[in-house]
Amino acid sequence: MAKVTLEDVKKAREVLNGVANKTKLLECTTLSKMSKNRVFLKLENLQKTGSFKIRGAVNKIANLTEEEKKCGVIASSAGNHAQGVALGAKMNGIRATIVMPATAPLAKVAATKSYGAEVVLNGLVYDDAYAKAIEIQKETGATFLHPFNDPYVIAGQGTIALEIFEDLENVDIILAPIGGGGIISGIAVAAKALNPNVKVIGVQSENIGSMKASREAGKVTTYFKAPTIADGIAVKTPGDLTFDIIQEYVDEIITVTEEEIAQAILFLMERDKIVSEGAGAVCTAAIMSGKIKETGKNVVGVVSGGNIDVNMVYRIIDKALEKEGRRLCFNTILPDKCGEMLKLINLISETKANILYINQTRLGNDVVLGTQEVELVLETFDKNHMDEIIGKIKSNGYEVKMKNK
């Protein structure tokens, strides 16, 4: 099996029948108004294992030979492919070893172990885990299951497109995340076969926009600028098979910033009660940031997964709230006299801001004798409210040293 076709995707659908869920297609009215399109979200965060990855993993395992199964399987993954492989292996009574980055969310590591797989942690991103998995594979002879650069995996992910067309016949644009390129390759192959006029757009983190860089270079290219909260698509070097498919079928690749991803996670949680991980929120981020230029279209964005570490949620939300002007963090200097703190608190109270955190010290490097430094974090309504608070504090003679600018 070299080239992936619509027939391969349909065969994968048969394999996945009764194993993978047919996930909901939810219309998002707020995103629709925001973008002047009709926007739908494909909720793969509600899939078994919390991600679309079960589709490709199970289809690949189903097509292994008996000899390959006897050797056990090994995979490298940022976390979601890990769970898909672990569950698929457990269903087939196959021994599984999964190598994941040491930075993988604890929730993904714990879930993978719960399916009976042995987990090895190595490196910071997927590529580091991949190198270690290949090393172990050579030592043990286990069958390696690639998370994206495999035709059976790609065909499995392509079943998402079949479901989209079943629920929304007149689709104009489909947005899908890109890491190594597996999900968008499968979707693009199936979607273009069903309707060549459908526009397929890939979305990457600006920090690790490896497929976009590869497309611009005309060849597979390694690209890494900085870590990303979209750990599920943190792939420095995409696949050659997926690259070729994307070159042929994907119309456009765009990137989104870390702040835009954080805002999208918060938006999905607040407005639509959808828990999305960073990779799952990039399509929403692309719509919210105005990077989809078309209007009057039926747009589907894939929420690829919801396996976000709870310990990371509050950090991401806090970052998004700062960006939206709903958190104000600043330092100021007060005279070191009785009652000065109360004056400042009363002043803030008049602005209707809520104090979330306050700390005062006489020991800072910039604190001169007879003064004290105060650090505050306020809950605010929006950027206008923030500007009003800063103006009022300054007009009353206080210095404002911003911490979130």
C-alpha positions as CSV (number, residue, x, y, z in Angstrom):
1,M,0.0,0.0,0.0
2,A,1.8,3.1,-1.2
3,K,-0.6,5.8,-2.4
4,V,-3.6,6.4,-0.2
5,T,-7.0,6.5,-1.9
6,L,-10.6,7.1,-1.1
7,E,-11.2,3.3,-1.2
8,D,-8.5,2.8,1.4
9,V,-10.3,5.3,3.6
10,K,-13.6,3.5,3.1
11,K,-11.9,0.2,4.0
12,A,-10.6,1.8,7.2
13,R,-14.1,2.9,8.0
14,E,-15.2,-0.8,8.0
15,V,-12.3,-1.7,10.3
16,L,-13.2,1.0,12.7
17,N,-16.9,0.2,12.8
18,G,-17.8,-0.4,16.4
19,V,-14.4,0.7,17.6
20,A,-14.0,4.4,16.9
21,N,-16.9,6.7,17.6
22,K,-18.6,8.8,15.0
23,T,-18.1,12.2,16.6
24,K,-20.4,15.1,16.6
25,L,-20.4,18.1,14.2
26,L,-21.3,21.1,16.3
27,E,-22.3,24.5,14.8
28,C,-20.6,27.3,16.6
29,T,-22.7,30.5,16.3
30,T,-20.2,32.8,17.9
31,L,-17.4,31.7,15.5
32,S,-19.9,32.0,12.6
33,K,-20.7,35.7,13.5
34,M,-17.0,36.4,14.1
35,S,-15.9,35.1,10.7
36,K,-19.0,35.8,8.7
37,N,-19.1,32.1,7.7
38,R,-21.2,29.2,9.0
39,V,-18.7,27.4,11.3
40,F,-18.9,23.8,12.5
41,L,-16.6,22.0,14.9
42,K,-15.8,18.3,14.4
43,L,-15.4,17.1,18.0
44,E,-12.7,14.5,18.0
45,N,-12.0,15.4,21.6
46,L,-15.0,13.3,22.3
47,Q,-13.4,10.3,20.6
48,K,-12.3,7.2,22.5
49,T,-9.0,8.0,24.1
50,G,-9.9,11.7,23.7
51,S,-8.3,12.0,20.2
52,F,-8.6,11.2,16.6
53,K,-5.5,9.1,16.8
54,I,-7.3,5.9,17.6
55,R,-8.6,5.8,14.0
56,G,-5.2,5.5,12.4
57,A,-3.6,3.3,15.1
58,V,-6.4,0.7,15.1
59,N,-6.5,0.6,11.3
60,K,-2.7,0.0,11.2
61,I,-2.8,-2.7,13.8
62,A,-5.7,-4.5,12.0
63,N,-3.5,-4.7,8.9
64,L,-0.4,-6.2,10.6
65,T,0.6,-9.7,9.7
66,E,0.5,-12.4,12.4
67,E,4.3,-12.4,12.5
68,E,4.4,-8.7,13.1
69,K,1.8,-9.0,15.9
70,K,3.9,-11.7,17.6
71,C,6.9,-9.4,17.8
72,G,4.9,-6.8,19.7
73,V,4.6,-3.2,18.7
74,I,6.5,0.0,19.5
75,A,5.5,3.5,18.8
76,S,6.7,7.1,19.4
77,S,4.1,9.7,20.2
78,A,3.5,13.1,21.8
79,G,0.7,11.4,23.6
80,N,-2.4,10.8,21.5
81,H,-1.0,8.2,19.1
82,A,0.3,6.5,22.2
83,Q,-3.2,6.0,23.6
84,G,-4.5,4.8,20.3
85,V,-1.8,2.2,19.9
86,A,-2.0,1.1,23.5
87,L,-5.8,0.6,23.2
88,G,-5.5,-1.1,19.8
89,A,-2.8,-3.4,21.1
90,K,-4.8,-4.3,24.2
91,M,-7.8,-5.2,22.1
92,N,-5.7,-7.5,20.0
93,G,-3.6,-9.0,22.9
94,I,-0.4,-7.5,21.6
95,R,2.5,-6.3,23.7
96,A,3.1,-2.5,23.3
97,T,5.9,-0.2,24.2
98,I,5.4,3.6,23.7
99,V,8.1,6.2,23.7
100,M,6.9,9.7,24.6
101,P,8.7,13.0,25.2
102,A,9.5,13.7,28.8
103,T,7.4,16.9,28.4
104,A,4.2,14.9,27.5
105,P,1.2,15.9,29.6
106,L,0.9,13.6,32.7
107,A,-2.7,12.8,31.7
108,K,-1.5,11.3,28.4
109,V,1.2,9.3,30.1
110,A,-1.1,8.0,32.7
111,A,-3.8,7.1,30.2
112,T,-1.3,5.2,28.0
113,K,-0.2,3.2,31.0
114,S,-3.8,2.4,31.9
115,Y,-4.2,0.6,28.6
116,G,-1.4,-1.8,29.6
117,A,1.5,-0.3,27.5
118,E,5.0,0.1,28.8
119,V,5.9,3.8,28.6
120,V,9.4,5.2,28.0
121,L,10.0,8.9,28.4
122,N,12.8,10.6,26.3
123,G,13.6,14.1,25.1
124,L,11.6,17.3,24.7
125,V,9.6,16.8,21.5
126,Y,8.2,14.1,19.3
127,D,11.4,13.8,17.2
128,D,13.4,12.9,20.3
129,A,10.9,10.2,21.2
130,Y,11.0,8.9,17.7
131,A,14.8,8.5,17.8
132,K,14.6,6.5,21.0
133,A,11.8,4.3,19.7
134,I,13.9,3.4,16.6
135,E,16.8,2.5,18.9
136,I,14.6,0.2,21.0
137,Q,13.0,-1.3,17.9
138,K,16.4,-2.4,16.6
139,E,17.2,-4.0,20.0
140,T,13.9,-5.9,20.4
141,G,12.6,-6.5,16.9
142,A,9.2,-5.1,17.7
143,T,7.0,-3.8,14.9
144,F,7.2,0.0,14.6
145,L,3.9,1.9,14.2
146,H,4.6,5.3,12.8
147,P,2.1,8.0,14.1
148,F,1.7,9.8,10.7
149,N,4.0,8.7,7.9
150,D,2.1,5.4,7.2
151,P,-0.6,4.8,4.6
152,Y,-2.8,2.7,6.9
153,V,-2.6,5.4,9.6
154,I,-3.4,8.2,7.1
155,A,-6.4,6.1,5.7
156,G,-7.7,5.7,9.3
157,Q,-7.5,9.5,9.9
158,G,-9.3,10.1,6.6
159,T,-12.5,8.5,8.0
160,I,-13.1,11.9,9.7
161,A,-13.8,13.4,6.3
162,L,-16.3,10.7,5.5
163,E,-18.2,11.6,8.6
164,I,-18.1,15.3,7.9
165,F,-19.6,14.8,4.5
166,E,-22.3,12.6,5.9
167,D,-23.4,15.3,8.4
168,L,-22.7,18.4,6.2
169,E,-23.1,17.7,2.5
170,N,-22.2,21.2,1.2
171,V,-18.8,21.7,2.9
172,D,-16.7,24.5,1.5
173,I,-13.7,24.6,3.7
174,I,-12.1,22.0,6.1
175,L,-9.4,23.1,8.6
176,A,-7.2,20.5,10.3
177,P,-4.2,20.7,12.5
178,I,-0.7,19.7,11.1
179,G,2.1,18.2,13.1
180,G,3.6,15.3,11.1
181,G,0.7,15.6,8.6
182,G,-1.3,12.4,9.2
183,I,-4.7,13.8,9.9
184,I,-4.8,16.4,7.2
185,S,-3.4,14.0,4.6
186,G,-6.2,11.5,5.3
187,I,-8.9,14.2,5.4
188,A,-7.5,15.9,2.2
189,V,-7.4,12.6,0.2
190,A,-11.0,11.7,1.1
191,A,-12.4,15.2,0.9
192,K,-10.9,16.0,-2.5
193,A,-12.2,12.7,-3.9
194,L,-15.7,13.4,-2.6
195,N,-15.7,17.0,-3.8
196,P,-12.6,18.5,-5.6
197,N,-13.9,22.0,-4.9
198,V,-13.6,21.7,-1.2
199,K,-10.7,23.8,0.2
200,V,-8.5,22.1,2.7
201,I,-6.4,24.3,5.0
202,G,-3.8,23.1,7.4
203,V,-3.0,24.9,10.7
204,Q,0.3,24.7,12.6
205,S,1.8,26.3,15.6
206,E,4.0,29.3,14.5
207,N,6.7,27.9,16.8
208,I,7.0,24.6,15.1
209,G,5.7,25.3,11.6
210,S,7.7,22.5,10.0
211,M,5.2,21.5,7.2
212,K,4.7,25.1,6.2
213,A,8.5,25.5,6.1
214,S,8.8,22.3,4.1
215,R,6.2,23.5,1.6
216,E,8.0,26.8,1.1
217,A,11.3,24.9,0.6
218,G,9.8,22.4,-1.8
219,K,11.2,19.5,0.3
220,V,10.9,18.0,3.8
221,T,12.5,20.5,6.2
222,T,13.2,20.5,9.9
223,Y,11.9,23.6,11.7
224,F,11.8,24.5,15.3
225,K,11.6,28.0,16.7
226,A,10.4,27.4,20.3
227,P,8.3,25.0,22.3
228,T,4.5,25.1,21.9
229,I,1.5,24.5,24.1
230,A,0.1,22.5,21.1
231,D,2.2,19.5,22.1
232,G,0.2,17.1,19.9
233,I,1.6,18.8,16.8
234,A,5.1,19.5,18.1
235,V,6.8,17.8,15.2
236,K,10.1,19.3,14.0
237,T,10.4,17.1,10.8
238,P,7.2,16.1,9.0
239,G,6.9,12.8,7.0
240,D,7.8,12.4,3.4
241,L,4.6,10.5,2.5
242,T,2.5,13.1,4.2
243,F,4.5,15.9,2.6
244,D,3.8,14.5,-0.9
245,I,0.0,14.2,-0.1
246,I,-0.2,17.7,1.3
247,Q,1.6,19.1,-1.7
248,E,-1.0,17.6,-4.0
249,Y,-4.2,18.0,-2.0
250,V,-3.9,20.8,0.7
251,D,-4.7,24.3,-0.6
252,E,-3.1,26.3,2.2
253,I,-1.1,26.1,5.4
254,I,-1.3,28.9,8.0
255,T,0.3,29.3,11.4
256,V,-1.0,30.6,14.8
257,T,0.8,32.0,17.8
258,E,0.9,30.6,21.3
259,E,-1.3,33.5,22.5
260,E,-3.8,32.8,19.8
261,I,-3.9,29.1,20.8
262,A,-4.3,29.9,24.4
263,Q,-7.2,32.3,23.6
264,A,-8.9,29.5,21.5
265,I,-8.6,27.0,24.4
266,L,-10.3,29.5,26.7
267,F,-12.9,30.4,24.0
268,L,-13.9,26.8,23.5
269,M,-14.1,26.2,27.2
270,E,-16.2,29.3,28.0
271,R,-18.4,29.6,25.0
272,D,-19.0,26.0,23.8
273,K,-18.1,24.0,26.9
274,I,-15.5,22.1,24.9
275,V,-12.3,20.9,26.5
276,S,-9.6,21.1,23.9
277,E,-5.8,20.5,24.1
278,G,-3.5,23.0,22.3
279,A,-3.3,21.0,19.1
280,G,-7.1,20.7,19.1
281,A,-7.6,24.4,19.4
282,V,-5.4,25.6,16.5
283,C,-8.2,25.6,13.9
284,T,-10.4,27.7,16.2
285,A,-7.4,30.0,16.7
286,A,-7.1,30.4,13.0
287,I,-10.7,31.4,12.7
288,M,-10.7,33.7,15.7
289,S,-7.5,35.5,14.6
290,G,-9.0,36.3,11.2
291,K,-6.6,34.2,9.2
292,I,-9.4,32.6,7.2
293,K,-10.2,35.2,4.6
294,E,-13.2,33.7,2.9
295,T,-16.8,34.7,4.0
296,G,-20.2,33.2,3.4
297,K,-18.9,29.6,3.4
298,N,-19.6,26.4,5.3
299,V,-16.4,25.9,7.4
300,V,-15.5,22.9,9.4
301,G,-12.7,23.0,12.0
302,V,-11.4,19.8,13.5
303,V,-11.0,19.8,17.3
304,S,-8.5,17.0,17.1
305,G,-8.2,16.1,20.8
306,G,-9.0,17.0,24.4
307,N,-6.2,15.4,26.3
308,I,-5.0,18.5,28.1
309,D,-3.1,18.3,31.4
310,V,-5.2,19.8,34.1
311,N,-2.0,21.2,35.7
312,M,-1.4,23.2,32.5
313,V,-5.0,24.4,32.1
314,Y,-4.8,27.3,34.6
315,R,-1.5,28.5,33.1
316,I,-3.0,28.6,29.6
317,I,-6.2,30.2,30.8
318,D,-4.2,32.8,32.7
319,K,-2.2,33.6,29.6
320,A,-5.4,34.0,27.5
321,L,-7.0,36.2,30.1
322,E,-4.0,38.5,30.1
323,K,-4.2,38.7,26.3
324,E,-7.9,39.6,26.4
325,G,-7.4,42.3,29.1
326,R,-9.1,40.3,31.9
327,R,-5.9,40.1,34.1
328,L,-3.9,43.1,35.1
329,C,-0.6,42.5,36.7
330,F,1.5,45.4,37.9
331,N,3.9,46.7,40.7
332,T,3.7,50.1,42.4
333,I,5.6,51.9,45.2
334,L,3.9,53.1,48.4
335,P,5.2,55.2,51.3
336,D,6.1,52.8,54.2
337,K,3.4,54.3,56.5
338,C,0.4,53.0,58.3
339,G,-2.8,53.1,56.1
340,E,-1.1,53.5,52.7
341,M,-2.1,50.0,51.6
342,L,-5.7,50.7,52.6
343,K,-5.7,53.8,50.4
344,L,-4.6,51.8,47.4
345,I,-7.1,49.0,48.0
346,N,-9.9,51.5,48.4
347,L,-8.9,53.2,45.1
348,I,-8.9,49.9,43.3
349,S,-12.3,49.0,44.8
350,E,-13.8,52.2,43.3
351,T,-12.9,50.8,39.8
352,K,-14.9,47.6,40.4
353,A,-11.8,45.5,39.8
354,N,-11.3,42.3,41.9
355,I,-8.0,41.8,43.6
356,L,-6.7,38.2,43.0
357,Y,-3.3,38.5,44.5
358,I,-1.4,41.1,46.5
359,N,2.1,41.1,48.0
360,Q,4.2,43.8,49.6
361,T,7.8,44.0,50.5
362,R,10.5,46.4,51.7
363,L,13.3,44.2,50.4
364,G,13.2,44.7,46.6
365,N,16.3,45.9,44.8
366,D,14.6,49.0,43.6
367,V,12.9,49.8,47.0
368,V,14.4,52.8,48.7
369,L,14.3,53.4,52.4
370,G,10.9,54.6,53.6
371,T,9.0,52.9,50.8
372,Q,7.5,49.5,50.0
373,E,6.9,47.7,46.7
374,V,3.4,46.2,46.1
375,E,2.7,43.6,43.5
376,L,-1.0,43.1,42.4
377,V,-2.9,40.9,40.1
378,L,-6.4,42.2,39.3
379,E,-9.4,40.6,37.6
380,T,-10.7,43.0,35.0
381,F,-13.6,43.1,32.5
382,D,-11.7,44.0,29.3
383,K,-8.9,46.2,27.9
384,N,-11.0,49.4,28.3
385,H,-11.5,48.6,32.0
386,M,-7.8,47.9,32.4
387,D,-6.9,51.3,30.8
388,E,-9.4,53.0,33.1
389,I,-7.8,51.4,36.2
390,I,-4.3,52.3,35.2
391,G,-5.4,55.8,34.5
392,K,-7.1,56.2,37.9
393,I,-4.1,54.8,39.8
394,K,-1.6,57.0,38.0
395,S,-3.8,60.1,38.4
396,N,-3.7,59.5,42.1
397,G,0.1,59.7,42.1
398,Y,1.0,56.1,42.0
399,E,3.6,54.6,39.7
400,V,2.5,51.6,37.6
401,K,5.1,49.1,36.4
402,M,3.4,46.6,34.1
403,K,4.3,42.9,34.4
404,N,2.3,41.6,31.4
405,K,3.5,43.9,28.7
